Amino acid sequence: MLLLIKNSMRKNVTEYLDITEGLYSEKIAVEDANGCITFGEMKRNALKIAEFCVEQNIFKQPVCVYLPKSKEMVTSFVGTNYSGNFYVPLDIKSPDTRIRNILATLNPGLIITDEEHKDQVENFGLPTVTVGCLCSRKEADLSVVESARSRQIDTDPVYSIFTSGSTGIPKGVVISHRGVIDYIDWAVDTFHFTADAKIGNQAPFYFDNSIFDIYSCLLTGAKMVIIPETLFMFPVKLPEFVRDNDITTIFWVPTVMINVENSGVLSEIELPKLKNVVFCGEVMPNTQLNIWRKAQPQCTYANLYGPTEI
């Protein structure tokens, strides 16, 4: 009952960060290959991004984020939501044709990128700004941001993720704040996440499984560790990374888990901190699952639907 009451009171996912930043301002929120960002730094930068979006007179509109998978990308998501808009992650490795199709569908009010990709994005002919420029602004005017956020309701969109589509034309799926809140509050309660948890992120941010990782951390004060993409080409190294970073939860696609098992490394390495092994998106064969269970018997194993289906 308490969980249901808590759910009903929230109407915006940014409320997760409001509470967590108040409790764990100096705690690391996200770590990537280039460094870390604390919850306090994330909120300050997100509010600067939000204020800029409000100044552009866009509200409840799509804001595209064209960045490498990073702490800056997560911060841009949060900033977009603080402004009363919804974010759309774009894959920097996608062909220009796909990106242009998505942009034609959305006609976004803004594209957030970085200096490295700015020239490429400006060729799309839409309003563009770099995350570095946004984060270097003076402290945001909280009243401006709150005025925009307060006009949102929980059925407003929080993000849209584009699939390939059965015809090959990208199709966007829009998810509401209420959808994310219900899903994440359930996940945190089910897997007993606390501020001590460390989630090893595999899913690209343009893939909806990443919602589990991002928002579980924002709600609880847990740390999200973005696993370098190159490691997934060398599965024998993945358990070492999990062990060395004290990761407690992984939400991986079965292909990754199968590749790790096939490498033979599971029988050679101990992962004493790992508590939850979660997977979805494909069929997980019983043979490989049982080998994981035998090698890491301390873990809870769960096959989930993604947030889009839920």
Number of C-alpha atoms within 10 A of each C-alpha: 6 6 11 11 9 11 17 12 9 17 19 24 23 24 15 18 24 16 15 22 24 11 15 18 19 13 19 19 29 27 18 17 13 7 9 19 18 20 27 21 19 24 22 19 26 28 29 27 32 30 26 21 25 20 11 11 10 18 20 20 19 24 28 27 28 25 25 19 21 20 24 24 20 21 24 31 26 26 28 35 30 31 32 28 27 27 27 27 26 23 19 16 9 9 9 13 9 16 19 13 13 21 19 11 12 16 14 19 19 20 26 26 28 20 13 11 15 17 12 12 21 14 9 15 9 14 13 22 20 19 24 15 13 20 21 11 13 10 12 18 12 12 10 16 23 16 14 21 22 13 10 20 15 18 13 19 24 28 24 23 20 19 15 11 10 8 7 9 13 17 17 17 13 17 19 19 23 21 19 23 24 17 20 24 18 16 15 17 12 9 14 11 21 16 18 12 22 26 29 23 25 21 21 16 22 18 15 22 24 19 20 20 26 21 25 28 27 26 24 23 28 25 28 26 26 20 20 16 14 10 14 15 12 12 20 18 15 22 19 16 16 23 16 11 15 18 25 22 24 20 23 19 19 20 16 16 20 18 17 21 20 14 13 13 17 20 13 8 13 15 20 15 18 22 19 20 19 19 23 17 15 11 11 16 11 9 10 17 16 12 17 20 14 13 18 20 14 14 20 14 16 13 16 14 13 17 17 17 7 10
